[in-house]
Amino acid sequence: MRAELTRDSVAMGDDADAPHAEGREFREDLTIRQAIASVVADHYLAGIHGGRATWIAQADDGTALAVVAQQWAEPRMLVAGELPLARFADADGRVRLHFAYRRQLDPEAEYARLAAGPPR
């Protein structure tokens, strides 16, 4: 399965390559959790000085899948992040994942905000 990755820039010097597009091949049976863990392990996301970058992994439709923090050992999945990767594939079988940079916001607070769902 083809995955198209993009991520926000973390600083002006990082903007030259924005949106940092990269293609990856993943097995059809992979979960979102496994795919995001692979992306993190391969250092696709930029680290920042101070080691406190916070990212939100999102599907192409904007669905939040996970919170990734530079200081965490592994990403924390949201409900949609527990689904199979194929669930987010388009008609051509491609999955688009975007990593939104949330600066140095508290990843615990970001996770709690996203886990609570939209305001009522």
Biopython code that builds the backbone (N, CA, C, O; Angstrom):
import numpy as np
from Bio.PDB.StructureBuilder import StructureBuilder

atoms = [
    (1, "MET", "N", (0.856, -1.165, 0.000)),
    (1, "MET", "CA", (0.000, 0.000, 0.000)),
    (1, "MET", "C", (0.901, 1.225, 0.000)),
    (1, "MET", "O", (1.880, 1.284, 0.743)),
    (2, "ARG", "N", (0.572, 2.185, -0.822)),
    (2, "ARG", "CA", (1.355, 3.408, -0.927)),
    (2, "ARG", "C", (0.854, 4.437, 0.076)),
    (2, "ARG", "O", (-0.345, 4.706, 0.159)),
    (3, "ALA", "N", (1.778, 5.006, 0.834)),
    (3, "ALA", "CA", (1.441, 6.080, 1.767)),
    (3, "ALA", "C", (2.189, 7.333, 1.344)),
    (3, "ALA", "O", (3.390, 7.292, 1.079)),
    (4, "GLU", "N", (1.478, 8.433, 1.282)),
    (4, "GLU", "CA", (2.069, 9.730, 0.972)),
    (4, "GLU", "C", (2.117, 10.514, 2.274)),
    (4, "GLU", "O", (1.078, 10.802, 2.868)),
    (5, "LEU", "N", (3.315, 10.856, 2.716)),
    (5, "LEU", "CA", (3.511, 11.576, 3.974)),
    (5, "LEU", "C", (3.807, 13.044, 3.705)),
    (5, "LEU", "O", (4.503, 13.382, 2.747)),
    (6, "THR", "N", (3.275, 13.907, 4.554)),
    (6, "THR", "CA", (3.655, 15.316, 4.570)),
    (6, "THR", "C", (3.744, 15.734, 6.033)),
    (6, "THR", "O", (3.129, 15.135, 6.915)),
    (7, "ARG", "N", (4.534, 16.786, 6.257)),
    (7, "ARG", "CA", (4.630, 17.325, 7.606)),
    (7, "ARG", "C", (4.848, 18.825, 7.535)),
    (7, "ARG", "O", (5.372, 19.351, 6.553)),
    (8, "ASP", "N", (4.440, 19.494, 8.588)),
    (8, "ASP", "CA", (4.679, 20.929, 8.712)),
    (8, "ASP", "C", (6.164, 21.173, 8.942)),
    (8, "ASP", "O", (6.904, 20.277, 9.349)),
    (9, "SER", "N", (6.576, 22.387, 8.678)),
    (9, "SER", "CA", (7.937, 22.813, 8.978)),
    (9, "SER", "C", (8.026, 23.218, 10.448)),
    (9, "SER", "O", (7.034, 23.616, 11.058)),
    (10, "VAL", "N", (9.230, 23.108, 11.003)),
    (10, "VAL", "CA", (9.421, 23.467, 12.407)),
    (10, "VAL", "C", (10.136, 24.803, 12.579)),
    (10, "VAL", "O", (10.146, 25.361, 13.677)),
    (11, "ALA", "N", (10.730, 25.319, 11.517)),
    (11, "ALA", "CA", (11.454, 26.587, 11.590)),
    (11, "ALA", "C", (11.622, 27.138, 10.181)),
    (11, "ALA", "O", (11.431, 26.415, 9.203)),
    (12, "MET", "N", (11.977, 28.408, 10.075)),
    (12, "MET", "CA", (12.120, 29.036, 8.771)),
    (12, "MET", "C", (13.115, 28.278, 7.888)),
    (12, "MET", "O", (12.865, 28.124, 6.693)),
    (13, "GLY", "N", (14.216, 27.811, 8.429)),
    (13, "GLY", "CA", (15.201, 27.071, 7.646)),
    (13, "GLY", "C", (14.676, 25.735, 7.150)),
    (13, "GLY", "O", (15.204, 25.176, 6.189)),
    (14, "ASP", "N", (13.646, 25.222, 7.797)),
    (14, "ASP", "CA", (13.033, 23.945, 7.430)),
    (14, "ASP", "C", (12.005, 24.126, 6.312)),
    (14, "ASP", "O", (11.561, 23.148, 5.710)),
    (15, "ASP", "N", (11.626, 25.383, 6.033)),
    (15, "ASP", "CA", (10.587, 25.664, 5.048)),
    (15, "ASP", "C", (11.001, 25.341, 3.613)),
    (15, "ASP", "O", (10.138, 25.136, 2.760)),
    (16, "ALA", "N", (12.288, 25.293, 3.336)),
    (16, "ALA", "CA", (12.765, 25.093, 1.965)),
    (16, "ALA", "C", (12.231, 23.810, 1.348)),
    (16, "ALA", "O", (12.024, 23.749, 0.136)),
    (17, "ASP", "N", (12.007, 22.801, 2.150)),
    (17, "ASP", "CA", (11.532, 21.517, 1.625)),
    (17, "ASP", "C", (10.044, 21.269, 1.901)),
    (17, "ASP", "O", (9.541, 20.184, 1.606)),
    (18, "ALA", "N", (9.343, 22.238, 2.452)),
    (18, "ALA", "CA", (7.931, 22.045, 2.806)),
    (18, "ALA", "C", (7.138, 21.691, 1.550)),
    (18, "ALA", "O", (7.403, 22.275, 0.499)),
    (19, "PRO", "N", (6.192, 20.777, 1.602)),
    (19, "PRO", "CA", (5.634, 20.131, 2.800)),
    (19, "PRO", "C", (6.334, 18.823, 3.172)),
    (19, "PRO", "O", (5.734, 17.961, 3.814)),
    (20, "HIS", "N", (7.590, 18.673, 2.776)),
    (20, "HIS", "CA", (8.385, 17.507, 3.177)),
    (20, "HIS", "C", (7.728, 16.199, 2.728)),
    (20, "HIS", "O", (7.654, 15.232, 3.486)),
    (21, "ALA", "N", (7.252, 16.193, 1.476)),
    (21, "ALA", "CA", (6.547, 15.027, 0.934)),
    (21, "ALA", "C", (7.490, 13.839, 0.786)),
    (21, "ALA", "O", (8.630, 13.969, 0.340)),
    (22, "GLU", "N", (6.980, 12.699, 1.170)),
    (22, "GLU", "CA", (7.740, 11.456, 1.064)),
    (22, "GLU", "C", (6.761, 10.317, 0.831)),
    (22, "GLU", "O", (5.705, 10.269, 1.462)),
    (23, "GLY", "N", (7.092, 9.421, -0.048)),
    (23, "GLY", "CA", (6.270, 8.239, -0.294)),
    (23, "GLY", "C", (6.856, 7.034, 0.405)),
    (23, "GLY", "O", (8.074, 6.881, 0.490)),
    (24, "ARG", "N", (5.991, 6.190, 0.899)),
    (24, "ARG", "CA", (6.406, 4.948, 1.559)),
    (24, "ARG", "C", (5.502, 3.817, 1.098)),
    (24, "ARG", "O", (4.349, 4.024, 0.719)),
    (25, "GLU", "N", (6.054, 2.635, 1.141)),
    (25, "GLU", "CA", (5.264, 1.432, 0.879)),
    (25, "GLU", "C", (5.058, 0.703, 2.202)),
    (25, "GLU", "O", (6.009, 0.442, 2.938)),
    (26, "PHE", "N", (3.800, 0.380, 2.490)),
    (26, "PHE", "CA", (3.461, -0.371, 3.694)),
    (26, "PHE", "C", (2.678, -1.618, 3.301)),
    (26, "PHE", "O", (2.000, -1.642, 2.274)),
    (27, "ARG", "N", (2.779, -2.637, 4.122)),
    (27, "ARG", "CA", (1.988, -3.849, 3.900)),
    (27, "ARG", "C", (0.497, -3.513, 4.019)),
    (27, "ARG", "O", (0.110, -2.619, 4.771)),
    (28, "GLU", "N", (-0.311, -4.227, 3.283)),
    (28, "GLU", "CA", (-1.763, -4.009, 3.281)),
    (28, "GLU", "C", (-2.394, -4.238, 4.654)),
    (28, "GLU", "O", (-3.391, -3.600, 4.991)),
    (29, "ASP", "N", (-1.821, -5.141, 5.443)),
    (29, "ASP", "CA", (-2.414, -5.504, 6.728)),
    (29, "ASP", "C", (-1.906, -4.664, 7.898)),
    (29, "ASP", "O", (-2.223, -4.965, 9.048)),
    (30, "LEU", "N", (-1.138, -3.636, 7.632)),
    (30, "LEU", "CA", (-0.573, -2.796, 8.683)),
    (30, "LEU", "C", (-1.655, -1.974, 9.373)),
    (30, "LEU", "O", (-2.640, -1.578, 8.750)),
    (31, "THR", "N", (-1.464, -1.726, 10.646)),
    (31, "THR", "CA", (-2.369, -0.839, 11.379)),
    (31, "THR", "C", (-1.810, 0.580, 11.326)),
    (31, "THR", "O", (-0.641, 0.789, 11.002)),
    (32, "ILE", "N", (-2.655, 1.542, 11.645)),
    (32, "ILE", "CA", (-2.204, 2.925, 11.750)),
    (32, "ILE", "C", (-1.083, 3.010, 12.788)),
    (32, "ILE", "O", (-0.077, 3.683, 12.564)),
    (33, "ARG", "N", (-1.254, 2.341, 13.901)),
    (33, "ARG", "CA", (-0.248, 2.336, 14.969)),
    (33, "ARG", "C", (1.115, 1.904, 14.413)),
    (33, "ARG", "O", (2.124, 2.563, 14.666)),
    (34, "GLN", "N", (1.147, 0.818, 13.671)),
    (34, "GLN", "CA", (2.410, 0.317, 13.126)),
    (34, "GLN", "C", (2.995, 1.285, 12.097)),
    (34, "GLN", "O", (4.206, 1.504, 12.068)),
    (35, "ALA", "N", (2.153, 1.852, 11.270)),
    (35, "ALA", "CA", (2.635, 2.787, 10.248)),
    (35, "ALA", "C", (3.243, 4.036, 10.882)),
    (35, "ALA", "O", (4.327, 4.469, 10.492)),
    (36, "ILE", "N", (2.547, 4.609, 11.855)),
    (36, "ILE", "CA", (3.050, 5.820, 12.508)),
    (36, "ILE", "C", (4.327, 5.504, 13.291)),
    (36, "ILE", "O", (5.275, 6.289, 13.268)),
    (37, "ALA", "N", (4.359, 4.374, 13.974)),
    (37, "ALA", "CA", (5.568, 3.986, 14.705)),
    (37, "ALA", "C", (6.754, 3.854, 13.755)),
    (37, "ALA", "O", (7.870, 4.233, 14.108)),
    (38, "SER", "N", (6.530, 3.327, 12.567)),
    (38, "SER", "CA", (7.582, 3.186, 11.572)),
    (38, "SER", "C", (8.086, 4.551, 11.106)),
    (38, "SER", "O", (9.291, 4.759, 10.963)),
    (39, "VAL", "N", (7.162, 5.473, 10.871)),
    (39, "VAL", "CA", (7.525, 6.826, 10.440)),
    (39, "VAL", "C", (8.362, 7.517, 11.521)),
    (39, "VAL", "O", (9.363, 8.167, 11.219)),
    (40, "VAL", "N", (7.948, 7.373, 12.771)),
    (40, "VAL", "CA", (8.674, 7.989, 13.889)),
    (40, "VAL", "C", (10.060, 7.350, 14.024)),
    (40, "VAL", "O", (11.053, 8.058, 14.195)),
    (41, "ALA", "N", (10.131, 6.037, 13.949)),
    (41, "ALA", "CA", (11.410, 5.330, 14.106)),
    (41, "ALA", "C", (12.409, 5.710, 13.014)),
    (41, "ALA", "O", (13.618, 5.706, 13.247)),
    (42, "ASP", "N", (11.907, 6.036, 11.828)),
    (42, "ASP", "CA", (12.770, 6.421, 10.709)),
    (42, "ASP", "C", (13.169, 7.892, 10.737)),
    (42, "ASP", "O", (13.833, 8.372, 9.818)),
    (43, "HIS", "N", (12.773, 8.603, 11.776)),
    (43, "HIS", "CA", (13.143, 10.025, 11.971)),
    (43, "HIS", "C", (12.633, 10.936, 10.852)),
    (43, "HIS", "O", (13.304, 11.893, 10.467)),
    (44, "TYR", "N", (11.441, 10.628, 10.337)),
    (44, "TYR", "CA", (10.826, 11.512, 9.340)),
    (44, "TYR", "C", (10.477, 12.871, 9.952)),
    (44, "TYR", "O", (10.616, 13.907, 9.301)),
    (45, "LEU", "N", (10.026, 12.858, 11.197)),
    (45, "LEU", "CA", (9.654, 14.103, 11.868)),
    (45, "LEU", "C", (10.897, 14.836, 12.348)),
    (45, "LEU", "O", (11.829, 14.232, 12.879)),
    (46, "ALA", "N", (10.892, 16.129, 12.155)),
    (46, "ALA", "CA", (12.030, 16.932, 12.594)),
    (46, "ALA", "C", (12.047, 17.034, 14.108)),
    (46, "ALA", "O", (11.009, 17.229, 14.741)),
    (47, "GLY", "N", (13.220, 16.903, 14.674)),
    (47, "GLY", "CA", (13.400, 17.156, 16.091)),
    (47, "GLY", "C", (13.778, 18.617, 16.269)),
    (47, "GLY", "O", (14.277, 19.256, 15.343)),
    (48, "ILE", "N", (13.544, 19.127, 17.434)),
    (48, "ILE", "CA", (13.900, 20.523, 17.702)),
    (48, "ILE", "C", (14.853, 20.590, 18.878)),
    (48, "ILE", "O", (14.928, 19.675, 19.699)),
    (49, "HIS", "N", (15.571, 21.683, 18.939)),
    (49, "HIS", "CA", (16.468, 21.924, 20.076)),
    (49, "HIS", "C", (15.612, 22.003, 21.341)),
    (49, "HIS", "O", (14.601, 22.705, 21.363)),
    (50, "GLY", "N", (15.995, 21.318, 22.346)),
    (50, "GLY", "CA", (15.219, 21.275, 23.582)),
    (50, "GLY", "C", (14.402, 20.004, 23.694)),
    (50, "GLY", "O", (13.955, 19.650, 24.785)),
    (51, "GLY", "N", (14.195, 19.296, 22.557)),
    (51, "GLY", "CA", (13.563, 17.978, 22.578)),
    (51, "GLY", "C", (12.110, 17.914, 22.989)),
    (51, "GLY", "O", (11.689, 16.938, 23.608)),
    (52, "ARG", "N", (11.322, 18.947, 22.653)),
    (52, "ARG", "CA", (9.926, 18.952, 23.099)),
    (52, "ARG", "C", (8.939, 19.244, 21.967)),
    (52, "ARG", "O", (7.940, 19.929, 22.187)),
    (53, "ALA", "N", (9.199, 18.745, 20.776)),
    (53, "ALA", "CA", (8.273, 18.950, 19.654)),
    (53, "ALA", "C", (7.035, 18.063, 19.823)),
    (53, "ALA", "O", (7.137, 16.907, 20.234)),
    (54, "THR", "N", (5.883, 18.617, 19.504)),
    (54, "THR", "CA", (4.623, 17.875, 19.560)),
    (54, "THR", "C", (4.005, 17.865, 18.165)),
    (54, "THR", "O", (3.946, 18.895, 17.494)),
    (55, "TRP", "N", (3.547, 16.696, 17.738)),
    (55, "TRP", "CA", (2.957, 16.515, 16.413)),
    (55, "TRP", "C", (1.601, 15.816, 16.555)),
    (55, "TRP", "O", (1.391, 15.018, 17.468)),
    (56, "ILE", "N", (0.690, 16.133, 15.633)),
    (56, "ILE", "CA", (-0.581, 15.408, 15.525)),
    (56, "ILE", "C", (-0.569, 14.686, 14.181)),
    (56, "ILE", "O", (-0.461, 15.321, 13.132)),
    (57, "ALA", "N", (-0.680, 13.369, 14.212)),
    (57, "ALA", "CA", (-0.780, 12.591, 12.979)),
    (57, "ALA", "C", (-2.234, 12.618, 12.534)),
    (57, "ALA", "O", (-3.140, 12.317, 13.311)),
    (58, "GLN", "N", (-2.446, 12.986, 11.257)),
    (58, "GLN", "CA", (-3.803, 13.142, 10.733)),
    (58, "GLN", "C", (-3.987, 12.384, 9.425)),
    (58, "GLN", "O", (-3.072, 12.292, 8.607)),
    (59, "ALA", "N", (-5.182, 11.846, 9.246)),
    (59, "ALA", "CA", (-5.556, 11.260, 7.963)),
    (59, "ALA", "C", (-5.852, 12.396, 6.980)),
    (59, "ALA", "O", (-5.962, 13.554, 7.383)),
    (60, "ASP", "N", (-5.980, 12.070, 5.716)),
    (60, "ASP", "CA", (-6.213, 13.072, 4.675)),
    (60, "ASP", "C", (-7.484, 13.876, 4.928)),
    (60, "ASP", "O", (-7.561, 15.041, 4.537)),
    (61, "ASP", "N", (-8.473, 13.279, 5.570)),
    (61, "ASP", "CA", (-9.725, 13.991, 5.841)),
    (61, "ASP", "C", (-9.656, 14.834, 7.121)),
    (61, "ASP", "O", (-10.659, 15.416, 7.535)),
    (62, "GLY", "N", (-8.472, 14.900, 7.748)),
    (62, "GLY", "CA", (-8.291, 15.701, 8.962)),
    (62, "GLY", "C", (-8.498, 14.942, 10.254)),
    (62, "GLY", "O", (-8.299, 15.500, 11.333)),
    (63, "THR", "N", (-8.893, 13.684, 10.169)),
    (63, "THR", "CA", (-9.098, 12.874, 11.372)),
    (63, "THR", "C", (-7.789, 12.740, 12.138)),
    (63, "THR", "O", (-6.780, 12.311, 11.578)),
    (64, "ALA", "N", (-7.802, 13.102, 13.403)),
    (64, "ALA", "CA", (-6.619, 12.957, 14.254)),
    (64, "ALA", "C", (-6.440, 11.486, 14.613)),
    (64, "ALA", "O", (-7.368, 10.836, 15.097)),
    (65, "LEU", "N", (-5.239, 10.971, 14.371)),
    (65, "LEU", "CA", (-4.947, 9.561, 14.592)),
    (65, "LEU", "C", (-4.083, 9.314, 15.823)),
    (65, "LEU", "O", (-4.262, 8.321, 16.529)),
    (66, "ALA", "N", (-3.147, 10.223, 16.074)),
    (66, "ALA", "CA", (-2.206, 10.021, 17.179)),
    (66, "ALA", "C", (-1.526, 11.330, 17.541)),
    (66, "ALA", "O", (-1.469, 12.266, 16.743)),
    (67, "VAL", "N", (-1.016, 11.373, 18.751)),
    (67, "VAL", "CA", (-0.144, 12.462, 19.187)),
    (67, "VAL", "C", (1.256, 11.867, 19.279)),
    (67, "VAL", "O", (1.463, 10.811, 19.877)),
    (68, "VAL", "N", (2.206, 12.564, 18.676)),
    (68, "VAL", "CA", (3.601, 12.151, 18.698)),
    (68, "VAL", "C", (4.376, 13.262, 19.394)),
    (68, "VAL", "O", (4.254, 14.431, 19.028)),
    (69, "ALA", "N", (5.162, 12.903, 20.385)),
    (69, "ALA", "CA", (5.963, 13.897, 21.099)),
    (69, "ALA", "C", (7.422, 13.463, 21.066)),
    (69, "ALA", "O", (7.745, 12.295, 21.282)),
    (70, "GLN", "N", (8.278, 14.409, 20.797)),
    (70, "GLN", "CA", (9.706, 14.118, 20.724)),
    (70, "GLN", "C", (10.203, 13.492, 22.029)),
    (70, "GLN", "O", (11.127, 12.679, 22.005)),
    (71, "GLN", "N", (9.613, 13.854, 23.153)),
    (71, "GLN", "CA", (10.069, 13.344, 24.440)),
    (71, "GLN", "C", (9.420, 12.010, 24.841)),
    (71, "GLN", "O", (9.798, 11.424, 25.855)),
    (72, "TRP", "N", (8.456, 11.529, 24.060)),
    (72, "TRP", "CA", (7.818, 10.241, 24.354)),
    (72, "TRP", "C", (8.529, 9.113, 23.622)),
    (72, "TRP", "O", (9.066, 9.314, 22.533)),
    (73, "ALA", "N", (8.531, 7.950, 24.208)),
    (73, "ALA", "CA", (9.146, 6.775, 23.589)),
    (73, "ALA", "C", (8.335, 6.258, 22.401)),
    (73, "ALA", "O", (8.890, 5.669, 21.473)),
    (74, "GLU", "N", (7.027, 6.481, 22.435)),
    (74, "GLU", "CA", (6.176, 6.015, 21.323)),
    (74, "GLU", "C", (4.959, 6.912, 21.188)),
    (74, "GLU", "O", (4.577, 7.595, 22.138)),
    (75, "PRO", "N", (4.341, 6.911, 19.996)),
    (75, "PRO", "CA", (3.134, 7.718, 19.782)),
    (75, "PRO", "C", (1.978, 7.211, 20.634)),
    (75, "PRO", "O", (1.938, 6.041, 21.015)),
    (76, "ARG", "N", (1.042, 8.104, 20.928)),
    (76, "ARG", "CA", (-0.175, 7.721, 21.652)),
    (76, "ARG", "C", (-1.344, 7.810, 20.676)),
    (76, "ARG", "O", (-1.640, 8.863, 20.112)),
    (77, "MET", "N", (-1.986, 6.679, 20.505)),
    (77, "MET", "CA", (-3.066, 6.573, 19.530)),
    (77, "MET", "C", (-4.370, 7.132, 20.061)),
    (77, "MET", "O", (-4.716, 6.960, 21.230)),
    (78, "LEU", "N", (-5.072, 7.793, 19.188)),
    (78, "LEU", "CA", (-6.453, 8.181, 19.457)),
    (78, "LEU", "C", (-7.336, 7.057, 18.921)),
    (78, "LEU", "O", (-6.820, 6.111, 18.325)),
    (79, "VAL", "N", (-8.627, 7.134, 19.115)),
    (79, "VAL", "CA", (-9.529, 6.045, 18.719)),
    (79, "VAL", "C", (-9.341, 5.667, 17.251)),
    (79, "VAL", "O", (-9.207, 4.484, 16.937)),
    (80, "ALA", "N", (-9.329, 6.637, 16.355)),
    (80, "ALA", "CA", (-9.189, 6.351, 14.920)),
    (80, "ALA", "C", (-7.828, 5.749, 14.595)),
    (80, "ALA", "O", (-7.680, 5.062, 13.585)),
    (81, "GLY", "N", (-6.843, 5.999, 15.433)),
    (81, "GLY", "CA", (-5.504, 5.467, 15.212)),
    (81, "GLY", "C", (-5.385, 3.975, 15.444)),
    (81, "GLY", "O", (-4.354, 3.379, 15.134)),
    (82, "GLU", "N", (-6.413, 3.371, 15.978)),
    (82, "GLU", "CA", (-6.408, 1.925, 16.206)),
    (82, "GLU", "C", (-6.969, 1.150, 15.016)),
    (82, "GLU", "O", (-7.001, -0.081, 15.034)),
    (83, "LEU", "N", (-7.407, 1.860, 13.995)),
    (83, "LEU", "CA", (-7.990, 1.223, 12.810)),
    (83, "LEU", "C", (-6.907, 0.723, 11.865)),
    (83, "LEU", "O", (-5.752, 1.136, 11.968)),
    (84, "PRO", "N", (-7.275, -0.169, 10.941)),
    (84, "PRO", "CA", (-6.311, -0.601, 9.925)),
    (84, "PRO", "C", (-5.937, 0.574, 9.018)),
    (84, "PRO", "O", (-6.766, 1.444, 8.751)),
    (85, "LEU", "N", (-4.719, 0.596, 8.557)),
    (85, "LEU", "CA", (-4.248, 1.640, 7.654)),
    (85, "LEU", "C", (-5.114, 1.701, 6.394)),
    (85, "LEU", "O", (-5.404, 2.787, 5.892)),
    (86, "ALA", "N", (-5.522, 0.553, 5.890)),
    (86, "ALA", "CA", (-6.326, 0.482, 4.668)),
    (86, "ALA", "C", (-7.656, 1.229, 4.800)),
    (86, "ALA", "O", (-8.248, 1.616, 3.792)),
    (87, "ARG", "N", (-8.119, 1.430, 6.001)),
    (87, "ARG", "CA", (-9.380, 2.156, 6.234)),
    (87, "ARG", "C", (-9.323, 3.578, 5.688)),
    (87, "ARG", "O", (-10.359, 4.157, 5.364)),
    (88, "PHE", "N", (-8.125, 4.143, 5.584)),
    (88, "PHE", "CA", (-7.958, 5.519, 5.139)),
    (88, "PHE", "C", (-7.467, 5.628, 3.703)),
    (88, "PHE", "O", (-7.094, 6.715, 3.259)),
    (89, "ALA", "N", (-7.462, 4.527, 2.976)),
    (89, "ALA", "CA", (-7.004, 4.533, 1.583)),
    (89, "ALA", "C", (-8.044, 5.172, 0.670)),
    (89, "ALA", "O", (-9.247, 5.035, 0.891)),
    (90, "ASP", "N", (-7.565, 5.873, -0.359)),
    (90, "ASP", "CA", (-8.468, 6.452, -1.348)),
    (90, "ASP", "C", (-8.794, 5.390, -2.403)),
    (90, "ASP", "O", (-8.399, 4.233, -2.260)),
    (91, "ALA", "N", (-9.504, 5.777, -3.452)),
    (91, "ALA", "CA", (-9.922, 4.837, -4.486)),
    (91, "ALA", "C", (-8.734, 4.184, -5.195)),
    (91, "ALA", "O", (-8.854, 3.075, -5.715)),
    (92, "ASP", "N", (-7.597, 4.865, -5.217)),
    (92, "ASP", "CA", (-6.394, 4.320, -5.843)),
    (92, "ASP", "C", (-5.553, 3.484, -4.883)),
    (92, "ASP", "O", (-4.488, 2.993, -5.257)),
    (93, "GLY", "N", (-6.026, 3.321, -3.653)),
    (93, "GLY", "CA", (-5.311, 2.524, -2.672)),
    (93, "GLY", "C", (-4.199, 3.270, -1.957)),
    (93, "GLY", "O", (-3.372, 2.649, -1.289)),
    (94, "ARG", "N", (-4.162, 4.595, -2.083)),
    (94, "ARG", "CA", (-3.141, 5.401, -1.406)),
    (94, "ARG", "C", (-3.686, 5.963, -0.100)),
    (94, "ARG", "O", (-4.861, 6.313, 0.013)),
    (95, "VAL", "N", (-2.804, 6.036, 0.870)),
    (95, "VAL", "CA", (-3.132, 6.651, 2.152)),
    (95, "VAL", "C", (-2.290, 7.917, 2.270)),
    (95, "VAL", "O", (-1.090, 7.903, 1.994)),
    (96, "ARG", "N", (-2.920, 9.001, 2.677)),
    (96, "ARG", "CA", (-2.197, 10.251, 2.897)),
    (96, "ARG", "C", (-2.210, 10.560, 4.392)),
    (96, "ARG", "O", (-3.266, 10.651, 5.018)),
    (97, "LEU", "N", (-1.014, 10.717, 4.944)),
    (97, "LEU", "CA", (-0.869, 11.043, 6.356)),
    (97, "LEU", "C", (-0.127, 12.369, 6.472)),
    (97, "LEU", "O", (0.904, 12.580, 5.833)),
    (98, "HIS", "N", (-0.663, 13.245, 7.288)),
    (98, "HIS", "CA", (-0.022, 14.535, 7.520)),
    (98, "HIS", "C", (0.314, 14.641, 9.008)),
    (98, "HIS", "O", (-0.456, 14.214, 9.868)),
    (99, "PHE", "N", (1.480, 15.220, 9.287)),
    (99, "PHE", "CA", (1.912, 15.437, 10.661)),
    (99, "PHE", "C", (1.930, 16.938, 10.905)),
    (99, "PHE", "O", (2.778, 17.661, 10.382)),
    (100, "ALA", "N", (0.971, 17.393, 11.715)),
    (100, "ALA", "CA", (0.831, 18.819, 12.028)),
    (100, "ALA", "C", (1.700, 19.146, 13.233)),
    (100, "ALA", "O", (1.588, 18.522, 14.287)),
    (101, "TYR", "N", (2.555, 20.121, 13.060)),
    (101, "TYR", "CA", (3.465, 20.534, 14.132)),
    (101, "TYR", "C", (2.710, 21.429, 15.108)),
    (101, "TYR", "O", (2.107, 22.425, 14.709)),
    (102, "ARG", "N", (2.747, 21.072, 16.372)),
    (102, "ARG", "CA", (2.045, 21.825, 17.416)),
    (102, "ARG", "C", (3.044, 22.522, 18.343)),
    (102, "ARG", "O", (2.788, 22.710, 19.532)),
    (103, "ARG", "N", (4.170, 22.894, 17.773)),
    (103, "ARG", "CA", (5.234, 23.594, 18.508)),
    (103, "ARG", "C", (5.626, 22.807, 19.757)),
    (103, "ARG", "O", (5.759, 21.585, 19.707)),
    (104, "GLN", "N", (5.806, 23.490, 20.848)),
    (104, "GLN", "CA", (6.157, 22.796, 22.085)),
    (104, "GLN", "C", (4.970, 22.740, 23.035)),
    (104, "GLN", "O", (5.139, 22.755, 24.254)),
    (105, "LEU", "N", (3.774, 22.676, 22.474)),
    (105, "LEU", "CA", (2.598, 22.535, 23.325)),
    (105, "LEU", "C", (2.692, 21.230, 24.109)),
    (105, "LEU", "O", (3.296, 20.260, 23.651)),
    (106, "ASP", "N", (2.101, 21.218, 25.269)),
    (106, "ASP", "CA", (2.109, 20.037, 26.130)),
    (106, "ASP", "C", (1.425, 18.879, 25.406)),
    (106, "ASP", "O", (0.230, 18.966, 25.122)),
    (107, "PRO", "N", (2.144, 17.801, 25.099)),
    (107, "PRO", "CA", (1.520, 16.694, 24.380)),
    (107, "PRO", "C", (0.407, 16.008, 25.160)),
    (107, "PRO", "O", (-0.542, 15.493, 24.570)),
    (108, "GLU", "N", (0.521, 16.001, 26.489)),
    (108, "GLU", "CA", (-0.553, 15.418, 27.316)),
    (108, "GLU", "C", (-1.841, 16.217, 27.147)),
    (108, "GLU", "O", (-2.924, 15.641, 27.037)),
    (109, "ALA", "N", (-1.725, 17.536, 27.127)),
    (109, "ALA", "CA", (-2.903, 18.395, 26.951)),
    (109, "ALA", "C", (-3.471, 18.238, 25.541)),
    (109, "ALA", "O", (-4.689, 18.211, 25.364)),
    (110, "GLU", "N", (-2.607, 18.136, 24.549)),
    (110, "GLU", "CA", (-3.081, 17.938, 23.174)),
    (110, "GLU", "C", (-3.815, 16.610, 23.053)),
    (110, "GLU", "O", (-4.864, 16.531, 22.413)),
    (111, "TYR", "N", (-3.266, 15.569, 23.667)),
    (111, "TYR", "CA", (-3.912, 14.263, 23.633)),
    (111, "TYR", "C", (-5.287, 14.330, 24.306)),
    (111, "TYR", "O", (-6.274, 13.833, 23.762)),
    (112, "ALA", "N", (-5.345, 14.940, 25.476)),
    (112, "ALA", "CA", (-6.617, 15.050, 26.207)),
    (112, "ALA", "C", (-7.644, 15.836, 25.399)),
    (112, "ALA", "O", (-8.817, 15.466, 25.356)),
    (113, "ARG", "N", (-7.207, 16.920, 24.759)),
    (113, "ARG", "CA", (-8.109, 17.750, 23.951)),
    (113, "ARG", "C", (-8.684, 16.938, 22.786)),
    (113, "ARG", "O", (-9.886, 16.977, 22.524)),
    (114, "LEU", "N", (-7.822, 16.214, 22.102)),
    (114, "LEU", "CA", (-8.274, 15.433, 20.939)),
    (114, "LEU", "C", (-9.100, 14.215, 21.353)),
    (114, "LEU", "O", (-10.067, 13.860, 20.679)),
    (115, "ALA", "N", (-8.723, 13.583, 22.451)),
    (115, "ALA", "CA", (-9.466, 12.405, 22.925)),
    (115, "ALA", "C", (-10.879, 12.774, 23.385)),
    (115, "ALA", "O", (-11.799, 11.961, 23.298)),
    (116, "ALA", "N", (-11.041, 14.005, 23.874)),
    (116, "ALA", "CA", (-12.361, 14.458, 24.330)),
    (116, "ALA", "C", (-13.332, 14.676, 23.177)),
    (116, "ALA", "O", (-14.545, 14.708, 23.384)),
    (117, "GLY", "N", (-12.807, 14.827, 21.969)),
    (117, "GLY", "CA", (-13.658, 15.022, 20.795)),
    (117, "GLY", "C", (-14.039, 16.481, 20.625)),
    (117, "GLY", "O", (-13.611, 17.344, 21.392)),
    (118, "PRO", "N", (-14.852, 16.743, 19.608)),
    (118, "PRO", "CA", (-15.239, 18.129, 19.325)),
    (118, "PRO", "C", (-16.084, 18.729, 20.468)),
    (118, "PRO", "O", (-16.798, 18.006, 21.164)),
    (119, "PRO", "N", (-15.995, 20.036, 20.647)),
    (119, "PRO", "CA", (-16.820, 20.685, 21.691)),
    (119, "PRO", "C", (-18.296, 20.454, 21.414)),
    (119, "PRO", "O", (-18.726, 20.381, 20.262)),
    (120, "ARG", "N", (-19.053, 20.342, 22.477)),
    (120, "ARG", "CA", (-20.511, 20.098, 22.323)),
    (120, "ARG", "C", (-21.291, 21.360, 22.447)),
    (120, "ARG", "O", (-22.518, 21.339, 22.346)),
]
sb = StructureBuilder()
sb.init_structure("model")
sb.init_model(0)
sb.init_chain("A")
sb.init_seg("    ")
for serial, (resi, resn, name, xyz) in enumerate(atoms, 1):
    if name == "N":
        sb.init_residue(resn, " ", resi, " ")
    sb.init_atom(name, np.array(xyz, "f"), 0.0, 1.0, " ", f" {name:<3s}", serial, name[0])
structure = sb.get_structure()
